[in-house]
Amino acid sequence: MAGAERADKAQSWAYTEDLVLEPEAAAAARERAAEFGIDAVSPATGALLRVLAAASSARHVVEIGTGTGVSGVWLLAGMARDGVLTTIDVEVEYQREARRAFAAAGVPSSRTRTIAGRALDVLPRLADGNYDLVLLDSDVADLGDLVQQARRLLRPGGTLAVTRALWYDRVADPARRDADTVAVRELVRQLNADEDLAVSLVPSGGGLLVAVKR
């Protein structure tokens, strides 16, 4: 029975991923991400980000890890019509591709602010409590510090989203003890135990941790 249940879960996961109709601009950006070797969020995760942005009528969103614009296209699709996405990445070339994706999605340039640089250098310059949603799609090494910055930036009721929170299906396996897996597992544990956050770990794509600041 256990084997059948695992097969059913895998089939359901595949169904949710395949169900999503990805916007053309996001699909094109995904192809460019693959060319650069970027691990973009899955279509189902993108759709979930759109829902999170839409649920709060988000007007001010910060994204760490622009990539080629896949997640940005999804976020902008859910945000308020006058909402502005601030997206940060160290790779200028990636951001150039992202701007192409945003334009292809029909997003006015006034609705995006791309900042080239290391997130931990840029975020301290952003205003406290001014953001509705912060997306962390970044290297594991910086996650702990980035979470602290994100909490400062979020307004009460604001949402933190962390991609790859199941870390390629390794987090759930206690036998996996490599440094990155342990770091992500510990971050999930800490956030889940934090009484100032309402937390959910969603098995979409590589896992999306969602936390709402109380």
Backbone bond lengths (Angstrom), bond angles and torsions (degrees), N, CA, C in turn:
res aa  C-N    CA-C-N  psi(-1)  N-CA   C-N-CA  omega(-1)  CA-C   N-CA-C  phi
1 M - - - 1.462 - - 1.526 111.55 -
2 A 1.352 115.87 -41.06 1.463 118.86 -178.61 1.522 111.07 -60.08
3 G 1.339 116.15 -41.46 1.460 119.48 178.80 1.505 111.85 -63.28
4 A 1.340 116.71 -39.03 1.464 120.86 178.43 1.517 110.68 -65.60
5 E 1.346 116.39 -39.72 1.464 119.67 178.92 1.521 111.19 -64.13
6 R 1.343 116.45 -40.41 1.459 119.22 178.00 1.511 110.87 -63.93
7 A 1.315 117.10 -39.38 1.459 120.63 178.48 1.519 110.91 -65.24
8 D 1.342 116.04 -39.92 1.466 120.16 178.69 1.522 110.76 -64.20
9 K 1.342 116.18 -41.07 1.465 119.93 179.38 1.522 111.03 -64.32
10 A 1.329 115.59 -41.91 1.463 119.28 178.74 1.520 110.56 -63.40
11 Q 1.331 116.25 -39.20 1.463 120.35 179.45 1.526 110.47 -67.15
12 S 1.340 116.33 -40.08 1.464 120.02 179.08 1.520 110.90 -66.18
13 W 1.350 116.38 -40.34 1.460 120.31 178.12 1.521 109.99 -60.43
14 A 1.344 116.58 -46.63 1.466 120.73 179.76 1.528 110.49 -62.03
15 Y 1.323 116.45 -37.14 1.464 120.74 -179.69 1.524 110.43 -63.79
16 T 1.333 116.71 -45.01 1.472 119.20 -178.89 1.525 110.93 -65.67
17 E 1.323 117.37 -34.68 1.458 120.28 179.00 1.533 110.93 -69.72
18 D 1.319 115.99 -40.99 1.470 120.62 -176.52 1.524 113.08 -77.86
19 L 1.333 116.48 -19.29 1.464 120.55 -176.38 1.527 112.41 -68.98
20 V 1.310 116.17 -28.85 1.463 121.39 -172.28 1.528 111.42 -70.86
21 L 1.327 115.32 132.29 1.461 121.52 172.84 1.530 107.42 -94.71
22 E 1.304 116.48 102.20 1.454 120.44 -174.37 1.522 110.74 -78.26
23 P 1.333 117.63 134.11 1.471 120.18 176.27 1.527 110.23 -55.83
24 E 1.308 115.64 146.20 1.459 120.78 -177.19 1.529 111.92 -56.52
25 A 1.338 116.21 -40.01 1.469 119.74 -178.90 1.520 111.08 -64.73
26 A 1.338 117.23 -38.90 1.464 120.81 178.62 1.517 111.00 -69.15
27 A 1.334 116.74 -39.35 1.460 120.54 179.01 1.527 111.03 -63.95
28 A 1.331 116.69 -41.58 1.465 120.43 178.09 1.522 110.59 -65.95
29 A 1.337 116.65 -39.75 1.463 120.50 177.96 1.525 110.25 -65.28
30 R 1.336 117.35 -33.94 1.464 121.53 177.69 1.533 110.57 -64.02
31 E 1.318 116.22 -40.13 1.474 119.97 178.12 1.526 110.50 -63.41
32 R 1.321 116.55 -40.38 1.464 119.69 178.65 1.532 110.91 -69.06
33 A 1.337 116.06 -35.15 1.463 119.52 177.22 1.527 110.62 -61.35
34 A 1.327 115.73 -42.25 1.469 120.04 178.99 1.530 110.51 -61.48
35 E 1.320 116.53 -38.30 1.471 120.12 178.72 1.517 111.64 -63.45
36 F 1.345 116.31 -33.73 1.465 120.92 179.27 1.528 112.40 -86.64
37 G 1.321 116.90 -6.55 1.456 119.81 -176.62 1.516 113.60 77.77
38 I 1.331 116.29 25.96 1.468 121.64 -179.63 1.525 109.72 -91.57
39 D 1.314 116.12 135.12 1.463 122.29 178.28 1.533 108.29 -87.81
40 A 1.320 116.48 86.78 1.472 120.83 -177.87 1.524 110.66 -75.54
41 V 1.329 116.19 156.70 1.466 120.13 176.83 1.524 109.58 -62.02
42 S 1.329 116.23 149.11 1.463 120.72 179.58 1.527 109.89 -70.26
43 P 1.341 117.70 162.47 1.468 119.45 177.02 1.526 112.88 -57.37
44 A 1.328 117.70 -40.09 1.466 119.77 -179.96 1.520 111.10 -66.39
45 T 1.326 117.21 -37.69 1.460 120.04 176.61 1.523 110.28 -67.07
46 G 1.334 116.65 -40.78 1.451 120.18 175.87 1.515 111.70 -58.65
47 A 1.323 116.16 -43.57 1.466 120.08 179.17 1.521 110.88 -63.35
48 L 1.328 117.03 -36.66 1.466 120.55 177.63 1.523 110.70 -66.93
49 L 1.327 116.92 -39.52 1.471 119.49 176.64 1.524 110.57 -62.59
50 R 1.314 116.99 -39.07 1.468 120.60 176.77 1.524 110.46 -60.63
51 V 1.336 116.76 -43.15 1.463 121.33 179.26 1.526 110.85 -62.98
52 L 1.340 116.62 -43.99 1.469 119.88 -179.93 1.523 111.12 -61.59
53 A 1.323 116.25 -41.91 1.465 119.97 178.62 1.522 111.19 -66.83
54 A 1.326 116.19 -40.35 1.471 120.42 -178.70 1.524 111.30 -69.98
55 A 1.330 117.30 -36.50 1.466 120.84 -176.56 1.517 111.64 -62.02
56 S 1.318 116.95 -31.28 1.472 120.46 -179.74 1.523 112.37 -104.30
57 S 1.337 116.75 7.45 1.469 120.49 -174.53 1.523 110.09 46.16
58 A 1.328 115.19 47.85 1.462 121.64 -171.23 1.528 112.20 -57.43
59 R 1.326 115.63 131.14 1.459 122.11 177.62 1.525 111.87 -111.03
60 H 1.325 115.96 -23.83 1.463 120.75 -178.46 1.524 108.61 -130.15
61 V 1.318 116.03 111.00 1.468 121.92 -176.43 1.524 109.16 -128.96
62 V 1.340 115.62 139.54 1.463 122.03 174.31 1.521 108.44 -115.72
63 E 1.327 115.65 133.03 1.458 121.65 177.23 1.526 108.88 -121.63
64 I 1.336 116.34 124.94 1.460 121.34 175.53 1.521 107.10 -100.86
65 G 1.315 116.44 112.90 1.457 121.67 -176.49 1.520 110.26 104.37
66 T 1.320 116.00 78.00 1.470 121.30 -177.65 1.519 111.72 -64.83
67 G 1.354 115.74 -41.29 1.460 119.23 -172.44 1.517 110.03 57.17
68 T 1.312 116.94 -142.64 1.462 121.01 178.63 1.527 112.30 -96.41
69 G 1.336 116.47 9.98 1.462 119.68 172.88 1.509 116.64 102.24
70 V 1.336 118.19 7.81 1.473 120.24 -177.80 1.518 110.43 -60.41
71 S 1.329 117.69 -58.25 1.465 119.73 -177.77 1.522 111.56 -66.80
72 G 1.337 116.39 -32.31 1.459 119.30 178.44 1.516 112.77 -62.73
73 V 1.328 117.07 -41.36 1.467 120.94 177.79 1.526 110.29 -60.01
74 W 1.340 116.21 -43.47 1.466 119.78 179.45 1.527 111.13 -65.22
75 L 1.323 117.16 -44.86 1.464 119.79 -179.86 1.526 111.48 -60.93
76 L 1.315 116.56 -46.53 1.458 121.18 -178.92 1.527 111.50 -61.90
77 A 1.325 116.82 -32.16 1.468 120.48 178.96 1.524 111.88 -66.98
78 G 1.338 116.80 -25.61 1.457 119.69 -179.81 1.507 114.33 -97.59
79 M 1.309 117.41 -19.77 1.459 121.38 -176.03 1.529 112.20 -70.89
80 A 1.322 115.76 163.90 1.468 120.80 173.96 1.521 109.90 -58.31
81 R 1.320 116.18 153.07 1.473 120.62 -174.24 1.523 112.73 -60.05
82 D 1.336 116.95 -26.01 1.457 119.91 178.57 1.530 111.72 -103.80
83 G 1.338 116.43 11.20 1.454 120.66 -178.16 1.523 112.25 -69.59
84 V 1.328 115.62 149.12 1.466 121.82 -179.29 1.532 109.69 -118.29
85 L 1.317 115.94 128.58 1.451 123.06 176.44 1.520 109.24 -98.14
86 T 1.326 116.61 119.81 1.463 122.58 172.66 1.517 106.98 -98.68
87 T 1.325 116.77 117.27 1.458 119.71 -174.57 1.528 110.06 -125.12
88 I 1.330 115.55 133.97 1.462 122.37 -169.59 1.519 110.43 -122.35
89 D 1.326 115.93 134.64 1.465 120.72 177.64 1.531 108.23 -157.03
90 V 1.324 115.76 149.21 1.467 118.98 178.45 1.525 111.94 -79.31
91 E 1.343 116.77 -17.30 1.463 120.79 -175.27 1.527 111.17 -97.59
92 V 1.312 116.08 108.68 1.468 121.29 -179.56 1.522 110.77 -63.63
93 E 1.318 117.71 -36.43 1.460 121.08 -178.89 1.526 111.16 -64.20
94 Y 1.320 116.53 -39.08 1.462 119.82 176.98 1.527 110.07 -61.61
95 Q 1.315 115.57 -43.67 1.464 119.25 -177.64 1.522 112.02 -66.36
96 R 1.315 116.05 -32.18 1.462 119.36 175.03 1.538 109.99 -60.88
97 E 1.329 115.80 -43.14 1.469 120.33 177.42 1.523 110.98 -65.90
98 A 1.327 116.59 -37.94 1.458 120.40 179.67 1.527 111.11 -63.54
99 R 1.309 117.05 -41.65 1.467 119.48 178.41 1.526 110.47 -62.07
100 R 1.321 117.12 -35.93 1.468 120.12 175.08 1.525 110.49 -62.56
101 A 1.326 116.08 -41.39 1.463 120.24 179.76 1.521 111.17 -65.28
102 F 1.321 116.98 -42.04 1.464 119.77 179.87 1.528 110.50 -64.35
103 A 1.325 116.64 -41.49 1.468 120.05 178.42 1.519 110.45 -63.86
104 A 1.348 116.52 -40.39 1.466 120.15 179.52 1.524 111.25 -64.61
105 A 1.329 116.56 -28.19 1.465 121.06 178.06 1.524 112.05 -82.21
106 G 1.334 117.05 -0.49 1.458 120.80 179.03 1.513 113.92 79.64
107 V 1.325 116.60 21.68 1.464 121.01 -178.85 1.533 109.19 -87.92
108 P 1.336 118.75 123.28 1.472 120.70 177.24 1.528 110.70 -60.79
109 S 1.300 116.93 145.30 1.467 120.54 -178.62 1.527 112.24 -61.25
110 S 1.336 116.75 -23.87 1.462 120.78 -179.77 1.533 112.15 -68.80
111 R 1.327 116.96 -12.48 1.460 120.45 -177.26 1.530 112.60 -95.86
112 T 1.313 117.43 0.19 1.463 119.76 178.56 1.516 110.36 -130.90
113 R 1.310 114.35 144.90 1.460 121.28 175.93 1.526 106.59 -131.85
114 T 1.326 117.72 106.71 1.450 121.52 179.62 1.522 109.05 -96.75
115 I 1.325 115.15 128.91 1.458 121.17 -178.80 1.523 108.37 -122.07
116 A 1.321 116.36 121.71 1.461 121.41 178.24 1.518 108.87 -89.30
117 G 1.325 116.26 125.00 1.456 119.68 179.10 1.509 111.23 157.12
118 R 1.308 115.24 173.53 1.463 121.83 177.70 1.520 108.35 -76.71
119 A 1.323 116.28 129.43 1.460 120.57 -173.25 1.522 112.56 -55.86
120 L 1.322 117.87 -41.05 1.457 120.37 -177.47 1.524 112.45 -68.78
121 D 1.325 116.81 -16.20 1.462 120.54 173.39 1.526 111.54 -88.21
122 V 1.337 116.52 -29.96 1.468 121.51 -175.50 1.529 112.10 -85.98
123 L 1.329 117.39 -43.25 1.465 120.68 -172.06 1.519 114.50 -58.63
124 P 1.339 119.90 -37.39 1.469 118.40 178.90 1.526 113.98 -59.44
125 R 1.332 117.05 -16.92 1.470 120.07 180.00 1.531 112.26 -86.67
126 L 1.334 117.07 -7.16 1.464 120.72 -179.16 1.529 110.06 -90.78
127 A 1.338 115.39 152.90 1.467 121.39 -170.98 1.522 113.19 -74.20
128 D 1.323 115.74 141.07 1.465 122.11 176.28 1.528 110.40 -62.50
129 G 1.335 115.75 142.44 1.454 122.06 170.02 1.509 115.53 57.49
130 N 1.335 117.74 27.49 1.466 120.79 -172.85 1.523 113.69 -108.53
131 Y 1.331 117.42 -1.17 1.467 119.33 -170.27 1.525 112.23 -119.63
132 D 1.326 113.63 142.85 1.468 120.85 -178.87 1.519 112.19 -85.28
133 L 1.323 116.83 -29.25 1.457 121.16 -176.08 1.528 109.13 -152.04
134 V 1.331 115.97 137.42 1.458 121.62 174.20 1.526 107.83 -126.58
135 L 1.320 116.38 125.12 1.464 122.17 178.04 1.525 109.29 -107.05
136 L 1.318 116.15 125.58 1.459 121.91 176.09 1.521 108.90 -107.22
137 D 1.313 115.84 110.56 1.461 122.52 177.40 1.528 105.18 -127.40
138 S 1.336 115.54 74.27 1.459 120.08 -164.40 1.521 111.99 -138.19
139 D 1.328 115.47 179.51 1.455 121.95 177.02 1.529 110.29 -65.81
140 V 1.323 115.08 145.10 1.460 120.60 -179.23 1.529 111.25 -60.18
141 A 1.312 117.03 -37.82 1.463 121.17 -174.66 1.524 112.79 -56.68
142 D 1.326 117.74 -30.59 1.465 121.38 -176.15 1.524 113.64 -99.22
143 L 1.329 117.68 -2.44 1.462 119.69 -169.58 1.530 113.43 -59.50
144 G 1.318 116.99 -45.10 1.463 119.10 -177.83 1.519 112.13 -58.32
145 D 1.327 116.84 -47.39 1.467 120.81 179.31 1.525 111.56 -67.77
146 L 1.324 116.50 -35.85 1.461 119.72 179.71 1.525 111.36 -67.62
147 V 1.318 116.92 -36.98 1.464 120.01 177.41 1.524 110.49 -61.16
148 Q 1.318 117.06 -41.74 1.459 120.10 178.97 1.530 111.15 -63.68
149 Q 1.315 117.14 -40.23 1.457 120.69 176.07 1.528 110.90 -64.73
150 A 1.326 116.02 -42.00 1.465 120.52 -179.50 1.520 111.18 -61.45
151 R 1.306 117.15 -41.70 1.469 120.17 179.60 1.524 110.71 -62.46
152 R 1.305 116.99 -36.78 1.469 120.71 177.75 1.517 111.17 -66.40
153 L 1.317 116.33 -38.83 1.466 120.86 -176.55 1.520 113.00 -73.68
154 L 1.335 117.18 -30.93 1.466 120.59 -172.91 1.523 112.55 -74.57
155 R 1.307 115.56 140.53 1.460 121.55 170.46 1.529 108.54 -76.10
156 P 1.346 119.00 161.47 1.462 119.74 171.52 1.536 109.53 -57.65
157 G 1.311 116.83 131.26 1.459 121.24 -175.35 1.514 112.80 89.88
158 G 1.341 116.86 -4.38 1.456 120.67 178.53 1.525 111.43 -75.64
159 T 1.327 115.57 161.33 1.456 121.78 -172.84 1.522 112.27 -115.16
160 L 1.329 115.01 133.07 1.457 122.45 171.21 1.522 107.98 -104.22
161 A 1.329 117.23 132.99 1.464 121.78 176.26 1.522 108.48 -127.23
162 V 1.341 116.07 131.92 1.462 121.88 -179.00 1.520 108.69 -123.58
163 T 1.323 117.10 121.03 1.466 120.95 -178.50 1.529 111.25 -79.73
164 R 1.327 115.19 164.94 1.467 124.17 177.24 1.526 111.88 51.68
165 A 1.336 116.50 38.20 1.464 121.50 -176.07 1.524 112.80 -74.49
166 L 1.327 118.10 -10.49 1.464 121.23 172.05 1.527 110.88 -99.74
167 W 1.300 115.78 -1.26 1.468 124.98 174.56 1.533 111.85 43.01
168 Y 1.330 113.77 66.29 1.466 121.86 174.60 1.532 111.57 56.69
169 D 1.341 114.67 41.06 1.466 123.81 177.23 1.530 113.52 65.95
170 R 1.315 117.47 18.18 1.466 119.86 -179.13 1.523 112.95 -94.31
171 V 1.335 117.40 -26.91 1.457 120.57 -175.12 1.525 111.59 -59.65
172 A 1.310 117.70 -38.71 1.468 121.47 -176.43 1.521 112.95 -75.40
173 D 1.318 118.11 -11.11 1.465 122.23 -177.65 1.527 109.07 -99.45
174 P 1.353 118.62 106.67 1.466 120.54 -176.79 1.528 113.56 -62.90
175 A 1.324 116.68 -17.64 1.464 119.56 179.28 1.527 111.70 -74.38
176 R 1.332 116.58 -17.22 1.462 120.19 179.40 1.525 108.58 -80.78
177 R 1.345 116.40 114.17 1.456 120.66 -174.86 1.519 113.11 -124.93
178 D 1.339 117.73 17.54 1.456 118.72 176.57 1.528 109.30 -67.52
179 A 1.324 116.32 158.85 1.461 121.54 -170.63 1.528 113.35 -59.08
180 D 1.320 117.72 -43.71 1.466 120.03 -177.74 1.521 111.20 -66.42
181 T 1.329 116.76 -44.53 1.461 120.05 179.35 1.523 111.40 -61.78
182 V 1.312 116.83 -44.28 1.468 121.04 179.18 1.525 110.25 -62.39
183 A 1.330 117.01 -40.61 1.465 120.53 -179.13 1.524 111.37 -64.53
184 V 1.324 117.22 -44.22 1.469 120.14 179.39 1.523 110.08 -67.49
185 R 1.331 117.16 -42.83 1.469 121.18 179.19 1.531 110.74 -59.21
186 E 1.319 116.82 -42.75 1.459 120.87 -179.23 1.528 111.06 -68.27
187 L 1.329 116.93 -38.56 1.462 120.06 177.86 1.530 110.54 -62.63
188 V 1.324 116.87 -45.17 1.464 120.74 177.88 1.523 110.20 -59.18
189 R 1.332 116.04 -44.50 1.471 120.27 -179.67 1.527 110.85 -61.31
190 Q 1.319 116.83 -46.25 1.456 120.50 -178.04 1.524 111.92 -63.28
191 L 1.314 116.52 -45.07 1.468 119.45 -179.17 1.522 110.73 -66.45
192 N 1.321 116.84 -38.53 1.460 120.62 -179.30 1.524 111.68 -65.60
193 A 1.327 116.27 -29.38 1.465 120.62 -179.34 1.525 112.81 -87.81
194 D 1.309 117.67 -4.50 1.463 122.09 -175.67 1.527 110.22 -80.36
195 E 1.316 116.83 117.06 1.458 121.09 -176.73 1.520 113.15 -71.41
196 D 1.329 117.14 -13.58 1.460 120.57 178.81 1.528 112.40 -87.74
197 L 1.338 116.05 1.85 1.460 121.47 -179.68 1.523 110.37 -128.22
198 A 1.325 115.99 144.68 1.466 121.90 168.36 1.524 105.98 -103.48
199 V 1.338 116.65 117.08 1.460 121.60 -166.61 1.519 112.03 -118.90
200 S 1.323 115.40 142.57 1.463 121.65 171.09 1.519 108.24 -141.50
201 L 1.338 116.45 141.46 1.453 122.29 176.56 1.519 107.49 -111.52
202 V 1.323 116.29 113.10 1.458 122.01 -172.84 1.535 109.63 -102.79
203 P 1.343 118.13 124.91 1.468 120.35 -179.01 1.518 112.35 -79.91
204 S 1.306 115.78 58.30 1.461 121.80 178.20 1.516 108.14 -107.57
205 G 1.330 117.61 131.30 1.453 119.83 -177.03 1.515 109.61 58.72
206 G 1.328 117.00 -126.02 1.458 121.47 177.06 1.507 113.22 -88.10
207 G 1.327 116.75 13.20 1.459 122.04 -177.76 1.515 110.39 97.33
208 L 1.320 117.13 130.47 1.463 121.66 176.88 1.523 107.86 -125.06
209 L 1.329 115.90 116.65 1.456 120.69 173.43 1.527 107.72 -86.43
210 V 1.336 115.46 128.21 1.465 121.92 -179.81 1.517 107.66 -121.15
211 A 1.318 116.76 127.56 1.455 121.99 179.86 1.520 109.43 -134.50
212 V 1.325 116.35 131.37 1.460 121.63 177.85 1.518 108.44 -106.13
213 K 1.322 115.56 129.04 1.465 122.19 -179.40 1.515 109.35 -75.96
214 R 1.311 116.45 122.47 1.480 120.55 -178.55 1.522 110.22 -74.24
